[in-house]
Each structure stands twice: as structure tokens, then as C-alpha cells.
Amino acid sequence: MPFDLDERCIQAAEQALGVSFPTSYRVAMMRSNGGAVATESDDWDLYLADDNYLEPLKVVDAGHLYPIADDSDRKRFARTLNGVVPETQRARDWRGFPSTAVLLGGNGEGDQLVFLAVGKGLGPKIFIWRHETCDLVRVADDFAALVTGAA
């Protein structure tokens, strides 16, 4: 179950990644840190945090958003430890992964939802990065459209 998130945690993630998150993403994560999303093109895995690891659970037409680390208490920290920052840092070592991309979520089969950097910030558009072809496919023009299903 996603928790709300203090803005200082978002700022810490931005600093660690060297980017600024789009406003719609910041607002959504402050309301509900992580959670499920849907796309028309994929079946995404829902990741349920269980202590210090993420366990995949198949859910049709939904995907999980990686949380932003929340150190406000031990339970939240344990549930958010493997989130946006460490997942993005690991992904940057993958063959063909865009060096300016920041992970939002994954489908359990290697494909990832990403933002792409535009200058020092992240652009508002959401893409699926296909791990087998290294292609980027735009799925939403804005994070708010993705979470409301209006993509």
C-alpha cells in the first residue's frame, strides 16, 4: 500500500539523480508514493514491497511505479528502499539504456517506464523502454495522464 511522501524525500531523489522531476509526478508521489498504472500496450507486473525486496505479482494491464525512498520511519524505508534512485542507477549499466532516462516502473520482463531528461529536468512525457530492442515508445504526454488512464 503506497504512503504519502514528504517533499524533502523527492528533493533527495532529485539530487541523487541530478534531475528535477516534472510537477505532475512530484504531486502524485507526494499523494501516493508508488502504486499501479495501466498502459494499452503491455501487461505489467505489480511489485509488492515486502521488507527489503520487491516480489513480482502478475496483474493484467497494470504496472507498478517504483517508490521514492522515504526514511520517515523504518517501515516506510524498508518498503521504499529499492526504488527510483537505485533502480535507475542499476539500469544505467544496461546495454542500450538511455543515459538520461530515469526509471518509473517495470513490467518484470525487462521493459521499463521512463522519463527522459530535457536539460537539467525531466521532460513530462512517459516512455516504455523495450529492453530487447532498446526502443523508446511514448505512452503518455504527462504523468497525470498516465495515472488517470487518459494517456
C-alpha positions as CSV (number, residue, x, y, z in Angstrom):
1,M,0.0,0.0,0.0
2,P,1.6,3.3,-1.1
3,F,2.1,6.0,1.5
4,D,2.1,9.8,1.2
5,L,5.6,11.3,0.8
6,D,7.3,14.4,2.2
7,E,8.8,16.7,-0.5
8,R,12.2,16.5,1.1
9,C,12.4,12.8,0.0
10,I,11.6,13.9,-3.6
11,Q,14.3,16.5,-3.4
12,A,16.8,13.9,-2.1
13,A,16.0,11.7,-5.0
14,E,16.4,14.6,-7.5
15,Q,19.7,15.4,-6.0
16,A,20.9,11.8,-6.2
17,L,19.9,11.6,-9.8
18,G,20.9,15.1,-10.8
19,V,17.5,15.9,-12.3
20,S,14.2,17.7,-11.4
21,F,11.1,15.7,-11.6
22,P,8.1,17.0,-13.6
23,T,5.5,18.7,-11.4
24,S,2.7,16.2,-12.1
25,Y,5.0,13.4,-10.9
26,R,6.1,15.2,-7.8
27,V,2.4,16.0,-6.8
28,A,1.3,12.4,-7.5
29,M,4.2,10.8,-5.4
30,M,3.6,13.2,-2.5
31,R,0.0,11.9,-2.5
32,S,0.8,8.2,-3.1
33,N,4.4,7.1,-3.2
34,G,4.3,4.3,-5.8
35,G,1.3,2.4,-7.0
36,A,-0.2,0.9,-10.1
37,V,-0.6,2.3,-13.6
38,A,-2.1,1.0,-16.9
39,T,-1.0,1.2,-20.5
40,E,-2.7,0.0,-23.6
41,S,0.3,-1.9,-24.9
42,D,1.5,-4.1,-22.1
43,D,0.7,-6.4,-19.2
44,W,2.8,-5.0,-16.4
45,D,3.8,-6.7,-13.2
46,L,2.7,-5.2,-9.9
47,Y,5.6,-5.1,-7.4
48,L,4.7,-5.5,-3.8
49,A,7.3,-4.3,-1.3
50,D,8.0,-6.9,1.4
51,D,10.7,-5.7,3.8
52,N,13.8,-5.2,1.7
53,Y,13.0,-6.8,-1.6
54,L,10.4,-6.5,-4.4
55,E,8.3,-9.5,-5.3
56,P,6.5,-9.7,-8.7
57,L,2.8,-10.5,-8.8
58,K,1.1,-10.7,-12.2
59,V,-1.7,-8.2,-12.8
60,V,-3.2,-7.7,-16.2
61,D,-2.8,-4.3,-17.9
62,A,-1.3,-2.7,-14.8
63,G,2.2,-1.7,-13.8
64,H,3.9,-0.6,-10.7
65,L,5.7,2.6,-10.1
66,Y,8.9,2.4,-8.2
67,P,8.7,4.3,-5.0
68,I,10.9,7.2,-3.9
69,A,12.9,6.3,-0.8
70,D,11.1,7.5,2.3
71,D,13.2,7.5,5.5
72,S,10.5,9.0,7.8
73,D,10.2,5.7,9.7
74,R,11.7,2.1,9.5
75,K,8.6,0.5,7.8
76,R,8.4,3.1,5.1
77,F,12.2,3.0,4.5
78,A,12.1,-0.8,4.2
79,R,9.2,-0.7,1.7
80,T,10.8,2.1,-0.5
81,L,14.5,1.1,-0.3
82,N,14.6,-0.4,-3.8
83,G,13.0,2.5,-5.6
84,V,13.6,5.1,-8.3
85,V,17.2,6.0,-7.4
86,P,18.8,2.6,-7.1
87,E,16.8,1.1,-9.9
88,T,17.8,3.9,-12.2
89,Q,21.5,3.7,-11.2
90,R,21.5,-0.1,-11.9
91,A,19.7,0.4,-15.3
92,R,22.3,2.9,-16.5
93,D,24.7,-0.1,-16.7
94,W,22.4,-2.0,-19.1
95,R,23.1,-2.3,-22.8
96,G,21.2,0.3,-24.7
97,F,19.6,2.0,-21.7
98,P,19.4,5.8,-22.4
99,S,21.9,7.5,-20.1
100,T,19.5,10.4,-19.5
101,A,16.5,8.2,-18.6
102,V,15.0,7.8,-15.1
103,L,13.0,4.7,-14.2
104,L,9.4,4.9,-13.0
105,G,8.4,1.3,-13.1
106,G,8.9,-2.1,-14.7
107,N,6.9,-5.0,-16.1
108,G,9.0,-7.8,-14.6
109,E,10.2,-8.9,-18.0
110,G,12.8,-6.1,-18.5
111,D,10.8,-3.3,-20.1
112,Q,10.7,-0.1,-18.1
113,L,8.6,3.0,-17.8
114,V,10.9,6.0,-18.0
115,F,11.1,9.8,-18.1
116,L,13.8,11.3,-20.3
117,A,16.0,14.3,-19.3
118,V,15.4,17.6,-21.0
119,G,18.2,20.0,-19.9
120,K,18.6,19.6,-16.1
121,G,15.0,18.5,-15.6
122,L,12.9,15.6,-16.8
123,G,10.5,16.0,-19.7
124,P,6.8,15.4,-18.9
125,K,6.4,12.6,-21.4
126,I,6.4,8.9,-20.3
127,F,8.0,6.2,-22.4
128,I,8.4,2.5,-22.3
129,W,12.0,1.4,-22.9
130,R,12.0,-2.0,-24.6
131,H,14.9,-4.0,-23.2
132,E,15.2,-6.4,-26.2
133,T,15.3,-3.7,-28.9
134,C,16.3,-0.6,-26.8
135,D,13.4,1.2,-28.5
136,L,11.5,4.0,-26.7
137,V,7.8,4.1,-27.2
138,R,5.8,7.1,-25.9
139,V,2.8,6.1,-23.8
140,A,1.7,9.4,-22.2
141,D,2.3,13.1,-22.7
142,D,2.2,13.7,-18.9
143,F,2.4,11.7,-15.7
144,A,-1.1,12.8,-14.7
145,A,-2.5,11.3,-18.0
146,L,-0.7,8.0,-17.3
147,V,-2.2,7.6,-13.8
148,T,-5.7,8.6,-14.8
149,G,-5.7,6.4,-17.9
150,A,-6.1,9.3,-20.2
151,A,-2.8,8.6,-22.0
